[in-house]
Amino acid sequence: MGWSIQVGKACFDGDSTVSSLTEIDVFTVGEYYAVEITVSDITQGKLIIDSLAGKPEITANGTYTFYAKAIQTSLQLRPALVGLNMFIGCIENVQAYEIPLYQIIDSVGNIAFQQVDLTGITQFGDHIQYIIDWTELAAGSYKIKFTDSPIDYESNCFCLTTDTCKNLVLSWENESNAYGFYYPELSFRPMLRLIGRLWKPSYPKDKNTFLDSKGTAYIISSKTRKKETLSIEGIPQYLHDALSVGVEHDHFYVEYGNSIGEFVNEEDDYVPNWSKQNTSSLATIELEVFKKSQNLKNSRCAGTLE
């Protein structure tokens, strides 16, 4: 019988006279792809993905992702022998994604770096992560460019610098998926390096006092926390788009100097300060924030000072 198609699943019964399971016109030969596949109920044999360079083989149950160049246009899954035993098992959730390689180009359009393989790439669902090593590039102005035929994509221009004395590193993460990101599966935190500072501390308090019959005042309980102003120098709208979302995450981090702390944004709104003439493309922002973990309190009622 060979292949049998069920709801969301295809199973093979070990019939050695039956050919591969094929879907035509999936790949462009020579382009890089990620192929995801879940294999279950294997009792013998192996499954070979003939479409990719290296022809990956699967011999055990599990969910797999393979990264390689396409060597044919069709997605072809071929049952094969292990010893004398032909593959018996099922496949499901088969998906293929093209992975465009990136270029880093300088301010006049010269290619400063060309990605040539899939090193530093991970992929899940509709999302692809790239890890980029900047250490070999000189300070200067750059863009990142992708070509996903027939469309070319370019990032905004950004400045690579080694002068970090006025920089803050802002990053965030979430305990569940939010804002279009699959956070539990990310291997990095979204991050911005911006010119700014933490300053103008204030110390709001929640305090109860008592005045006895002799006119002596006592502090019954007092809680305080340190609040600071996060000031960011002028940045364009697309960075405000990112930061306005970043400060609303479960965990928001500010790295300044050699210190890093987790902060909570106290503002209800995020309102950049655009120039009065309304001609500037840059705007500053000031936010009131406080460290997430602060245990500064004194309680006479508890009989101890904390």
C-alpha positions in Angstrom: 0.0 0.0 0.0 2.8 2.5 0.9 1.7 6.0 1.9 -1.7 6.6 3.5 -2.9 10.1 4.0 -4.8 10.9 7.3 -6.0 14.2 8.8 -2.9 16.2 9.1 -0.6 13.2 8.9 0.9 10.8 6.4 2.0 7.3 7.3 4.2 4.8 5.5 3.8 1.0 6.0 7.2 -0.3 4.8 6.2 -1.2 1.2 9.6 -1.2 -0.6 7.9 -0.9 -4.0 6.5 2.6 -3.2 8.4 5.8 -4.1 8.9 9.1 -2.2 6.2 11.4 -0.9 6.7 14.6 -3.0 5.3 18.1 -3.2 6.4 20.0 -6.3 7.6 23.6 -6.6 8.5 24.2 -3.0 12.2 25.3 -3.3 14.5 27.4 -5.4 17.7 25.5 -6.1 20.7 27.0 -4.4 18.7 29.0 -1.8 18.9 28.3 1.9 15.9 26.8 3.7 14.7 25.6 7.1 12.6 22.5 6.9 10.5 21.5 9.9 9.1 18.0 10.3 7.6 15.9 13.1 8.0 12.1 12.9 6.2 9.6 15.0 5.4 5.9 15.3 8.8 4.9 13.8 9.3 1.1 14.3 12.1 0.6 11.7 14.0 2.1 8.8 14.7 5.8 8.2 13.3 8.7 6.3 15.6 10.8 4.0 14.9 14.4 2.9 16.3 14.3 -0.6 15.6 18.0 -1.3 18.3 19.4 0.9 22.1 19.4 0.6 23.5 16.5 2.7 20.2 14.7 2.5 19.3 14.6 6.2 18.2 11.3 7.7 15.7 10.7 10.5 15.7 7.4 12.4 13.9 8.3 15.6 10.6 10.0 16.7 10.7 13.7 17.3 10.4 17.2 15.9 13.3 18.3 13.7 14.5 21.4 11.9 17.1 21.1 9.2 19.0 24.1 7.6 20.6 23.7 4.2 20.6 24.6 0.5 17.9 23.2 -1.7 19.3 20.9 -4.3 15.9 20.3 -6.1 12.7 22.2 -6.5 10.4 19.6 -5.0 10.1 18.7 -1.3 10.8 14.9 -1.4 10.6 12.6 1.6 12.0 9.2 0.8 11.5 6.0 2.9 14.8 4.0 3.2 16.2 0.9 4.7 18.2 0.4 7.8 19.7 -3.0 7.3 16.9 -5.0 5.7 14.1 -3.0 7.2 12.2 -0.3 5.3 10.9 2.8 7.0 7.6 2.4 8.9 6.3 5.6 10.6 4.3 8.8 10.3 5.1 12.4 9.4 3.2 15.6 10.1 3.6 19.4 10.4 6.0 19.6 7.5 6.9 23.2 6.7 9.6 24.8 4.7 10.9 28.4 5.1 13.4 30.3 2.9 16.2 31.8 5.0 17.7 34.9 3.2 21.3 35.6 3.9 22.1 39.2 5.0 24.7 41.8 3.9 26.0 44.6 6.0 26.6 47.7 3.8 28.3 50.9 4.6 27.1 54.5 4.1 28.1 54.6 0.4 26.7 51.1 -0.5 29.9 49.0 -0.2 29.4 45.5 1.1 31.2 45.4 4.5 30.1 41.8 5.3 28.4 39.1 3.3 26.8 36.1 5.1 27.8 32.9 3.3 26.2 30.1 5.4 23.7 29.5 8.1 26.0 30.0 11.1 24.3 31.9 13.9 20.7 31.3 12.5 17.9 29.7 14.4 14.3 29.4 13.2 10.9 28.6 14.7 7.4 29.1 13.3 7.4 32.2 11.2 10.4 33.7 13.0 14.1 33.6 12.1 16.8 34.8 14.5 20.3 36.0 13.3 23.3 36.4 15.6 25.6 39.0 14.1 29.3 39.4 15.1 30.2 43.1 14.8 33.8 42.8 16.1 35.5 42.8 12.7 33.8 46.0 11.5 35.2 49.5 12.0 33.2 52.2 13.7 30.9 53.9 11.2 27.5 54.1 9.6 25.9 50.8 8.3 22.7 49.2 7.1 21.6 45.5 7.1 20.2 44.3 3.8 18.2 41.1 2.9 17.2 39.9 -0.5 14.1 37.7 -0.5 13.5 37.5 -4.2 12.1 39.6 -5.8 12.1 42.1 -2.9 15.1 43.8 -1.3 14.8 44.9 2.3 17.1 47.4 4.0 17.2 48.5 7.6 17.4 52.1 8.8 20.9 53.5 9.0 22.7 53.0 12.3 26.0 54.0 13.8 28.5 51.4 15.1 30.7 53.0 17.7 33.2 52.0 20.4 32.4 55.1 22.5 29.8 53.9 25.0 30.4 56.3 27.9 27.0 58.0 27.4 25.2 54.9 26.4 22.4 53.1 28.1 21.5 49.5 27.1 17.8 48.9 27.3 16.4 45.4 27.0 13.3 43.5 27.8 11.6 40.0 27.9 8.3 38.5 28.7 7.1 35.4 30.5 4.6 34.7 27.7 4.2 35.5 24.0 3.5 39.2 23.5 3.7 42.0 21.0 4.3 39.6 18.1 7.3 37.8 19.7 7.5 34.2 20.8 9.4 35.0 24.0 9.8 31.5 25.6 11.6 30.4 22.4 13.9 33.4 21.9 17.6 32.9 22.6 18.1 36.7 23.1 16.5 39.8 24.6 15.4 42.6 22.3 17.9 45.4 23.0 18.5 49.1 22.2 21.7 51.0 22.9 20.8 54.7 23.3 22.3 57.9 24.6 20.7 58.8 27.9 20.9 58.6 31.6 19.2 57.7 34.9 19.0 60.7 37.2 16.9 63.0 39.3 16.1 60.5 42.0 13.1 61.0 44.3 11.9 58.9 47.3 8.1 58.6 47.5 7.0 57.2 50.9 4.0 55.5 52.4 4.1 56.4 56.1 1.9 56.1 59.3 2.8 58.1 62.4 1.4 58.2 66.0 1.4 61.0 68.5 0.9 59.9 72.1 -0.7 61.8 75.0 2.6 63.4 76.0 3.1 64.8 72.5 5.8 62.3 71.5 5.7 61.3 67.8 6.4 57.8 66.6 6.7 56.2 63.2 4.4 53.2 63.2 5.4 52.1 59.7 7.2 53.5 56.7 7.9 52.3 53.2 10.0 54.1 50.7 11.3 53.5 47.3 13.8 55.2 45.0 12.3 56.5 41.8 14.4 57.8 38.9 14.0 59.6 35.6 15.0 57.7 32.5 16.0 60.4 30.0 16.7 59.4 26.4 18.2 61.9 23.9 16.6 62.5 20.5 15.7 59.4 18.6 13.6 58.8 15.5 10.0 57.5 15.5 10.9 53.9 14.7 13.0 53.7 17.9 10.1 55.2 19.9 7.9 52.5 18.4 10.2 49.9 19.8 10.9 51.5 23.2 7.2 52.4 23.9 6.5 48.6 23.7 9.7 47.5 25.5 8.9 49.4 28.7 5.5 47.6 29.0 7.1 44.1 29.2 7.2 41.9 32.3 10.9 42.5 32.7 12.5 45.7 31.6 16.3 46.1 32.1 18.5 49.2 32.1 22.3 48.7 31.8 24.3 51.8 32.8 28.1 51.8 33.3 29.0 48.5 34.9 25.5 48.0 36.5 22.3 46.5 35.3 18.9 46.7 37.0 15.4 45.6 36.4 12.9 48.5 36.4 9.2 49.2 36.2 7.8 52.0 34.1 5.4 54.1 36.2 4.0 56.2 33.3 0.5 55.5 31.9 1.4 57.1 28.6 4.5 57.3 26.4 4.7 60.8 25.0 7.9 61.8 23.1 8.9 65.5 23.3 9.0 66.6 19.6 10.4 70.0 18.8 8.1 73.0 19.2 8.6 73.9 15.5 7.5 70.3 14.6 10.3 70.1 12.0 12.7 67.7 13.8 12.6 64.0 13.0 14.0 63.3 16.5 12.3 63.4 19.9 13.5 63.0 23.5 11.6 61.0 26.1 11.5 61.1 29.9 10.0 58.3 31.9 9.6 57.8 35.7 10.9 54.4 36.6 11.8 52.5 39.8 13.7 49.3 40.5 11.5 46.3 40.5 12.9 44.8 43.7 13.1 47.3 46.6 12.4 46.2 50.2 12.9 49.5 52.1 10.5 49.5 55.1 10.3 50.0 58.8 7.5 48.6 60.9 7.2 49.2 64.7 4.0 47.0 64.8 6.0 44.0 63.8 8.3 44.5 66.7 11.4 44.6 64.4 13.1 47.1 62.1 13.4 45.9 58.5 
